[in-house]
Amino acid sequence: MTDNRWLFILTMMCLLIGHSAAGAEAKPVAAVSTQDMTPMQTVQTRIDQIVAALTDPELSKPANKVAQRDRIWEIAIPMFDFTEISRRTVGAKWTTFSEAEQKRFTDLFTRFLGNTYLDKIQGEYHNEKVTYLKELIKEPQAVVRTKLVRDNAELPIDYRMKKEDGQWKIYDILVEDGVSLVQNYRVQFQTILQKETPAQLIERLEVKIKEQQAQPAPQTK
């Protein structure tokens, strides 16, 4: 996969996944109910809100980067089923986790994903456009097909979603050639779990998050 395609993937992930950073108080986001929205409407509504936060002149000031992170996180987190994402990335070994380990892993993996992608969106978003192609619904699951456009390049991106308590939530993201967010991490986690226990995998995630937090804040442009 070329560097440009990975950048597209990261940009799209960043539009949707964030991690709350402590230290600043973000302005409240207007409440938006997605209770009766279609899968495509759910994705489009959240992305529109996140793009608005990214392009807000006040939030884009260097001094307000933490507040901008908080705003993006508040918008994005309701549209993901992080428990389902965690279960699918672990795969068949999920049943070997205790209930406490499942919850701990989900909490840590959510933080890890946020730390991985949110800093990038604040430095790499360059007015990419999203074209919404169609939605394929077979309840309780659906696929929303979109296209990310940057300059003269395009990247197909599909969102796998499931309906829970009347709302559609994302549990996987696929890009061109079938590259899957869940599958990418599943390969890594299953390799580890062939030799180590769930507790040891959780310890690995804890170490990774500490390493992320120790890294210097990215330079803003």
N, C-alpha and C positions, 0 to 999 in steps of 0.2 A: 504494500500500500504506500502511495507517495506521501511526502510530507504535507502537501496541500490537502489531500483527502483527510489525513489525520487532523489537520487544523480545522477543517470543516466539521468533523465529528466532535471535536472538543468544543467548538463554538456552539453547536447545537445542544450538546450536553449542558454547557454552561447556561444556556437560555432557560434550562429547566431544573438543574440541580444546584443547590447552594448549601452553605453551612453558616449558621449564625455566629457572628463574632461579637464577643462582649466588649463593652467599653464605650458605647455610644447609644443614644436613644434615637431610634428611627421614628419618623412620622408614621402614624397609623395608616394602613392601607384600607381603602374603601372595601367593605365586605362585598364579595361577589358569590352568590350561590350558584353552584353548578348542578344542583339537584335534578333539574329537568332538561339539562343540555345534552345534546348528542355528543358522541366521542370527539368529533371534529370541532364542535363549538367549544368543548372543554379545553382542548389543546390550544386553539386559537385565542381564546379569552386570556389564558394565562400568559402565553407568549407575548401578546400585545401589551399586557401590564408590565412584564419584565423589560421589554424593549423601552417602554415609557420610563422606567426607572433608570435604565442605562443611558438614556438620552436626556434625562432631566438636568438642566444646566446647574442647578443648585447641588444635586446629589453627585454630579460629576466632578465637583471641585475636590482636589486632593485631600482637603481637611475633612471631607464628608464621605470618604471611601467606606469606612466601617458602617455608617448609616445606610449607605447604598447596598452593602452586603446584606444587612439585616432586612432591608426592604425586599430584595430579591428572594431571600429565603422564605420570608413570610408569604410571598405570592406563590412560590414554587412548591413548597412541601406538601400542600393538600392534594396535589394532582398525582403523587406517586404512592404506590403501595410498597413501602420499603420492606415490610415483612415478607411479602410475596417475592420481591426481588432477592432478598436474602435467602429465602428457602430455595429458590431456583438456582442461585449461584452455588449453593452447597450441594444440591442434588440429592441423591439417595441417602447420603450420610446425614441429612437433616434429622432423621428419626433417632440418630444416636446422640443428639444434643439433648440435654435436659431442658425443661421449660425455661429455667433461669438462664441457661447458656444460649438458648435461642433468642431470648430477649436481649441479652448482653451483646451477642453477635450482631443483631439487627441494629441496635443503637450505635455500636462502633462502626459498622459498615456504612451506615448513613452518614456519620461524621467523616469517615474516610472519603466517601464519594464527594461530599461537599468540599472538603479541603482540596481535593484533587482538581476540581473543576472551577470553583467560583473565582479564585484569583485570576484564572486565565481569561474569563469573560470580561473582567474589568480592564484588562490590558489588550485583549485581542478582538473585541467586538468592533467591526468596521461597517456598520449599516448593512449587514447581510439581510436578504429578504427571504421570506418563507412563502412558498406557493402551496396551497392546500388542494390536493388533487381529488381524493375521494375517501370515503369511509366504508369499510366492509363490516357489517354487524351481524353477528350470530350469537345472541345473548346466551350466557353472560359475558361473552368475549367480543372483541372488535379489533380492527386494524385501521389506523388512520395513516393514509399515504400522503407524504408531503415531498417538497423539493426545496433544498436550500440553495440559494443563488448568491454567488459572490463574484463580482466582476463578470467575466465571461464563462465562468465554470458553474456547473450544477451538480448537486449530489442528492440522489433519492434517499429519503429517510422515512422509515415506517415505525409507527408507535403501536406496540401491542398493549391492549388495555383490557381490563375486566371491570364488571359492574359490581359495586359493593355498597350496600345501603343506599341504593338509588343513584350513586355517583360513579362515573367512569374514572378509573385510575390507571396510570401507566405501570406495567411490570417488566417491560423490556423495550429496547430500542435497537432497530436493525438498520444498517446502512448498505450501500451498494455491495454486491457480491456476498450478501448474507452475513456480514460481520455483525455480531450481536453483543451488546453490553453484558448480558447475563452469561453467554457462552464464554466470553473472554475471561471473566473472573472464575467461572466454574472450572475451567481447565486448571487454573492456578490452585484453587482451593482443593480440588479433588486430588491433585498430586501431593499436596501437603498432608491431607487426611489419610492417605495410604500408609503413611509412616507415623503420623502424630495424632494426638487426641483432639477433640473439639476445644478443650481448655488451652492446649498449646497453640491452636490456630487463633484463638481469641487473644492470647498473649502476643502473638505476632502482630495482630491488628493494633493492639495497644501501643506497641513499640513504634509502628509505622506512624500512628497519630502523633506521638511525642516527637518524632523526627520532623513531621510536617510543621508542628507548632514551633519547633526550634529554628526553622528556616526564616531568614530575614523577609520582611514584607516586600512584595514585588514593587518595583519602581513604577510610578504612574507617569503617563505621558502628558 
